[in-house]
């Protein structure tokens, strides 16, 4: 594929992604977890201490809009200093899909946002730079999960938080997709136990694993039945946490130790 056609292909992809409904059930779960742990990190920080956040695979900036910027409207007991570094592999995002404007808006709102082009497989940041790292809908694309998590572990400060969702190979949906030949190349690569073992090997303590996406709807679905299914799923998994390991998606929260 020549450079011109590759650019058109990428631009079409980002346009399609940008149109998706990021107020949906799955995104709201991810945003809720990020906001909860970010608020905790900001409360822990000392006065005038900068809290550094790395958003890997930022896409068109939906997690920044949904999780990071709303935090600025919360009244803290002390001034907060939040610096977000958002990264993705494509500079089209910055010039054509609003990240430049988002960068300016975030800076005006009271936090610092820098958007940089970087590859999740080859991150170029200083050791122990970040208090929190988020990787939303991107980690399935890494070539080697243990290698990437080792690199990410080097970027996170001691006690720092890593949050990422991943598709679960041993979920009912993962097994069915494989049986039916519908398994996509980059999805359902890893299972619950493999992920937990890799995290422990890379000096992460697992804080929480939350299962979700067991409901029969696509990520960008706007079905009116979703709230009902989501409520049933949440009650079921809250009372029977063992079944988290069989969920289609897992959102994992861990701490660098």
KOLGU-547978 format. One line per field, with one value per residue (C-alpha): residue in three letters; x, y, z. Coordinates in Angstrom, 3 decimals. Example, Ala and Ser with C-alpha at 12.3 -4.5 7.8 and 13.67 -1.06 7.14 Angstrom:
% KOLGU-547978
resn <- [ALA:SER]
east <- [12.300:13.670]
north <- [-4.500:-1.060]
up <- [7.800:7.140]
END
This chain:
% KOLGU-547978
resn <- [UNK:UNK:UNK:UNK:UNK:UNK:UNK:UNK:UNK:UNK:UNK:UNK:UNK:UNK:UNK:UNK:UNK:UNK:UNK:UNK:UNK:UNK:UNK:UNK:UNK:UNK:UNK:UNK:UNK:UNK:UNK:UNK:UNK:UNK:UNK:UNK:UNK:UNK:UNK:UNK:UNK:UNK:UNK:UNK:UNK:UNK:UNK:UNK:UNK:UNK:UNK:UNK:UNK:UNK:UNK:UNK:UNK:UNK:UNK:UNK:UNK:UNK:UNK:UNK:UNK:UNK:UNK:UNK:UNK:UNK:UNK:UNK:UNK:UNK:UNK:UNK:UNK:UNK:UNK:UNK:UNK:UNK:UNK:UNK:UNK:UNK:UNK:UNK:UNK:UNK:UNK:UNK:UNK:UNK:UNK:UNK:UNK:UNK:UNK:UNK:UNK:UNK:UNK:UNK:UNK:UNK:UNK:UNK:UNK:UNK:UNK:UNK:UNK:UNK:UNK:UNK:UNK:UNK:UNK:UNK:UNK:UNK:UNK:UNK:UNK:UNK:UNK:UNK:UNK:UNK:UNK:UNK:UNK:UNK:UNK:UNK:UNK:UNK:UNK:UNK:UNK:UNK:UNK:UNK:UNK:UNK:UNK:UNK:UNK:UNK:UNK:UNK:UNK:UNK:UNK:UNK:UNK:UNK:UNK:UNK:UNK:UNK:UNK:UNK:UNK:UNK:UNK:UNK:UNK:UNK:UNK:UNK:UNK:UNK:UNK:UNK:UNK:UNK:UNK:UNK:UNK:UNK:UNK:UNK:UNK:UNK:UNK:UNK:UNK:UNK:UNK:UNK:UNK:UNK:UNK:UNK:UNK:UNK:UNK:UNK:UNK:UNK:UNK:UNK:UNK:UNK:UNK:UNK:UNK:UNK:UNK:UNK:UNK:UNK:UNK:UNK:UNK:UNK:UNK:UNK:UNK:UNK:UNK:UNK:UNK:UNK:UNK:UNK:UNK:UNK:UNK:UNK:UNK:UNK:UNK:UNK:UNK:UNK:UNK:UNK:UNK:UNK:UNK:UNK:UNK:UNK:UNK:UNK:UNK:UNK:UNK:UNK:UNK:UNK:UNK:UNK:UNK]
east <- [0.000:1.532:1.716:-1.290:-3.627:-2.374:-3.168:-6.684:-7.232:-6.125:-8.216:-11.311:-10.588:-10.317:-13.479:-15.379:-13.964:-14.743:-18.434:-18.891:-20.987:-18.543:-21.302:-22.174:-22.125:-18.609:-16.904:-18.698:-17.330:-13.785:-14.251:-15.720:-12.725:-10.227:-11.971:-12.119:-8.408:-7.329:-9.281:-7.562:-4.134:-4.853:-5.976:-2.768:-0.523:1.097:0.456:2.072:3.078:2.485:0.516:1.724:-0.699:0.089:-2.835:-1.518:-3.574:-5.555:-7.368:-9.601:-9.377:-12.514:-10.952:-9.454:-12.890:-14.783:-12.436:-9.600:-11.221:-14.333:-11.986:-11.051:-14.602:-14.251:-13.428:-10.278:-8.997:-5.816:-4.740:-4.175:-1.504:-2.324:-0.178:-1.547:0.602:-1.594:-0.013:-1.002:0.741:-0.841:-0.275:-3.535:-5.264:-3.590:-4.096:-7.498:-9.439:-9.498:-6.605:-4.891:-8.042:-8.468:-4.908:-5.684:-9.019:-7.452:-4.703:-7.320:-9.323:-6.395:-4.471:-1.596:-2.059:0.687:-0.135:2.770:3.136:4.439:4.051:2.839:5.434:8.271:7.529:10.057:9.662:11.905:11.954:9.552:7.850:4.150:1.745:-0.922:-0.987:-4.178:-4.384:-7.954:-8.776:-5.133:-3.295:-4.629:-2.401:0.912:3.237:4.357:2.254:4.966:7.546:5.150:4.060:7.718:8.367:5.263:6.317:9.586:7.635:5.416:6.523:6.490:2.881:1.635:-1.528:-1.985:-5.519:-6.336:-9.189:-8.519:-10.587:-10.599:-9.656:-11.375:-14.669:-17.825:-17.716:-14.016:-14.553:-17.632:-15.819:-12.985:-15.361:-17.328:-14.197:-15.120:-12.116:-10.369:-6.598:-6.011:-8.776:-9.107:-5.348:-4.976:-6.894:-7.441:-4.686:-2.027:-2.645:-2.470:0.793:2.418:1.417:2.907:6.123:6.426:6.104:2.440:0.022:-3.513:-5.887:-9.097:-10.317:-13.782:-15.552:-18.025:-19.372:-21.271:-24.359:-25.375:-24.665:-21.796:-19.630:-21.250:-24.828:-27.456:-30.103:-32.567:-32.231:-28.595:-29.287:-31.409:-28.817:-26.005:-27.784:-28.304:-24.675:-23.363:-25.441:-24.386:-20.651:-20.723:-22.083:-20.216:-16.786:-15.335:-17.210:-15.206:-12.563:-15.062:-16.189:-15.677:-13.839:-11.764:-10.805:-7.671:-6.387:-2.918:-0.273:3.501:5.296]
north <- [0.000:3.359:6.304:8.146:5.120:4.269:7.836:7.637:4.286:5.607:8.735:6.621:4.493:7.494:9.044:5.837:5.626:9.255:8.714:5.832:6.417:6.721:7.332:3.641:1.009:-0.345:3.038:4.282:1.357:2.166:5.892:5.251:3.140:5.693:8.608:6.702:5.920:9.263:11.128:8.977:9.756:13.488:13.346:11.522:14.045:16.730:20.429:21.674:18.123:17.378:14.193:12.712:10.638:8.697:7.787:5.202:4.753:7.936:7.686:10.714:11.738:10.162:9.084:12.553:14.096:11.530:10.897:13.394:16.751:16.152:15.571:19.256:20.234:18.386:20.545:19.254:20.366:21.620:22.904:20.099:19.953:17.399:16.772:14.397:12.928:11.376:9.202:7.268:6.096:8.512:12.267:12.546:12.495:15.732:17.661:16.417:14.946:17.644:16.643:19.967:21.813:19.360:20.095:23.822:23.343:21.117:23.619:26.373:24.179:24.000:20.852:20.392:18.108:17.113:14.958:12.986:10.364:7.120:3.363:1.193:-1.394:1.157:3.783:6.601:8.106:8.451:5.790:6.278:9.283:8.593:8.275:6.656:4.917:4.083:1.864:1.730:-0.507:-0.717:-3.404:-6.189:-4.786:-5.278:-7.866:-9.199:-8.498:-9.388:-7.225:-4.267:-4.525:-4.672:-1.460:0.175:-0.938:0.952:4.122:4.019:5.417:3.138:2.966:4.199:2.820:0.991:0.577:-1.374:-3.490:-6.659:-9.282:-12.643:-15.696:-18.127:-16.251:-17.773:-15.206:-15.861:-19.627:-19.225:-16.828:-19.313:-22.217:-20.206:-18.856:-15.262:-14.539:-11.410:-11.377:-8.947:-9.968:-12.731:-13.326:-13.669:-15.201:-14.237:-16.441:-15.524:-11.814:-12.139:-14.103:-11.596:-8.677:-10.325:-11.120:-7.427:-6.227:-5.266:-5.859:-6.504:-4.064:-4.967:-7.019:-6.165:-8.366:-6.905:-7.134:-10.375:-8.767:-9.598:-6.193:-4.679:-1.962:0.880:-0.404:2.072:-0.569:0.500:-2.956:-2.370:-0.692:-3.673:-6.241:-4.150:-3.941:-7.725:-8.325:-5.943:-7.584:-11.055:-10.274:-8.265:-11.239:-13.964:-12.447:-15.800:-15.466:-12.341:-14.670:-15.877:-12.402:-11.324:-8.177:-7.542:-4.112:-4.544:-2.104:-2.758:-0.962:-0.867:-2.419]
up <- [0.000:-1.024:1.363:-0.125:0.101:3.594:4.725:3.257:4.944:8.336:7.940:7.184:10.253:12.604:11.123:11.816:15.346:16.078:15.181:17.642:20.722:23.632:26.143:25.882:28.600:27.982:27.763:30.870:32.902:31.752:32.416:35.878:36.939:35.640:37.396:40.694:40.817:39.347:42.029:44.653:43.151:43.127:46.761:47.727:46.001:48.079:47.531:44.311:43.393:39.720:38.987:35.702:33.598:30.425:28.139:25.669:22.505:23.084:19.735:19.202:22.867:24.317:27.620:28.023:27.454:29.520:32.466:32.788:32.044:34.269:37.232:37.006:38.048:41.398:44.407:46.098:49.507:47.861:44.446:41.957:39.287:36.587:33.523:30.867:28.113:25.402:22.765:19.661:16.505:14.034:13.739:11.737:15.121:16.118:12.910:11.690:14.606:17.244:19.516:18.887:20.028:22.927:23.992:24.044:25.860:28.527:29.161:29.561:31.971:34.371:33.423:31.036:28.011:25.603:22.569:21.152:18.428:19.894:19.440:22.309:21.307:21.537:24.187:24.507:27.976:31.011:33.710:36.652:35.010:35.586:38.513:36.348:32.963:31.058:27.965:26.679:23.686:22.623:24.542:22.311:19.551:21.376:19.885:23.256:26.351:28.875:27.086:26.834:30.479:31.539:29.603:31.085:34.577:34.067:33.231:36.331:39.682:42.709:43.903:40.529:38.930:35.617:34.209:31.078:29.679:27.723:25.923:27.705:25.633:28.007:28.200:26.747:23.934:23.268:23.041:20.809:18.475:18.111:17.445:14.877:13.200:14.065:16.271:15.048:14.791:17.643:20.043:22.637:22.699:26.466:29.327:32.963:34.445:31.861:32.410:36.207:36.002:33.634:35.871:38.956:37.070:36.141:39.762:39.677:42.525:41.244:42.949:41.125:38.179:36.967:34.418:31.940:28.373:28.908:27.437:23.831:22.275:20.313:21.840:19.934:20.267:21.497:22.323:25.022:26.584:27.561:30.962:32.043:30.963:32.468:35.828:35.942:34.958:37.632:40.385:39.284:39.145:42.373:44.307:42.438:41.787:40.771:37.464:36.578:35.167:32.538:31.430:27.810:28.879:31.969:33.213:35.287:37.900:39.292:41.323:40.811:43.809]
END
